[in-house]
């Protein structure tokens, strides 16, 4: 197998692994939101649908932005944080577009504000740190 083919195969594995990690993190935050905010979050969508759409959209965002996560050094940590923040926003808006009527897409912004100005932010930071650390290990393994 040529080195170019091997590199492409490894890049897909890294993207898939990071998509699974970011998707799982999005699912955890969605479950925490449902438990913490209850009917305020799930008034327009059933809770299982909310969590499933969050998993799917966070996984898509992780697939697209995952290769930016897990780089070494302080710049790599900063890039991981920015990429995870971008994946959070991208995943939330994709989930909102899939699950909500277009006139209610502004609720995504409210949900993001609820999550970033509550103790769920600590959960989000812990997931971000865990994905950076695991992304660093996966990057060494796959590249």
Secondary structure, DSSP 8 states (H G I E B T S, - for coil): --HHHHHHHHHHHHHHHHHHHHHHHHHHHHHHHHHHHTHHHHSSS-HHHHHHHHHHHHHHHHHHHGGGSS-SHHHHHHHHHHHHHHHHHHHHHHHHHHHS-GGGTTHHHHHHHHHHTSTHHHHHHHHHHHHHHHHHHHHHHH-
